[in-house]
Every structure is written in structure tokens, then in C-alpha cells.
């Protein structure tokens, strides 16, 4: 289940980046939701912290 949420987060972040260029897709909200999904599960597997994403 962890890898499903990580994969879903990566897909949403990719679509969010594409959505920043295309006017049809809401880029920043998709990117934020993908980031939240990724952080929710990746923190338990990869031991990520603020310094990894904050810099």
C-alpha cells in the first residue's frame, strides 16, 4: 500500500508540473495533493525530513 501512495503522489506531482504550463489542468493544487500523498508514505520508508524537501 505504501508504494501505491508513493506512485500516486509521483503521478500527481508530474501532472501538476505539466498543469503549470497547460491551462486546462490545475497545476498547483494537483502538485500539492501529490506532495502530501508522497510525504505521507515516503517518510516511513525513506526517512525524509524537512531538509530534504525544504532546500
C-alpha positions in Angstrom: 0.0 0.0 0.0 2.9 2.3 0.7 4.2 2.1 -2.9 0.8 2.7 -4.3 0.5 6.0 -2.5 4.1 7.0 -3.4 3.4 6.1 -7.0 0.1 8.1 -6.9 1.9 11.0 -5.4 4.6 11.0 -8.0 2.0 10.8 -10.8 0.0 13.7 -9.3 3.2 15.8 -8.9 4.1 15.1 -12.6 0.6 16.1 -13.8 0.8 19.1 -11.6 4.1 20.3 -13.2 2.5 19.7 -16.6 -0.6 21.6 -15.4 1.6 24.7 -14.6 2.1 25.0 -18.4 -1.2 23.8 -19.8 -4.2 26.0 -19.0 -6.7 23.0 -18.7 -5.1 21.4 -15.7 -5.0 22.9 -12.2 -1.2 22.6 -11.7 -0.5 23.9 -8.2 -3.4 22.1 -6.4 -2.5 18.8 -8.1 1.1 19.3 -7.2 0.2 20.0 -3.6 -2.0 16.9 -3.3 0.7 14.8 -4.8 3.3 16.2 -2.5 1.0 15.4 0.5 0.5 11.8 -0.7 4.2 11.4 -1.2 5.2 12.8 2.1 2.5 10.8 3.9 4.0 7.5 2.9 7.6 8.2 1.9 8.5 9.4 5.3 8.0 5.9 6.8 10.1 4.2 4.1 12.9 6.6 3.2 13.2 8.7 6.4 12.7 12.0 4.7 12.7 15.2 6.7 12.2 18.9 6.2 15.8 19.5 5.0 15.3 17.0 2.1 12.3 18.9 0.7 12.9 22.4 2.2 16.1 23.2 0.4 
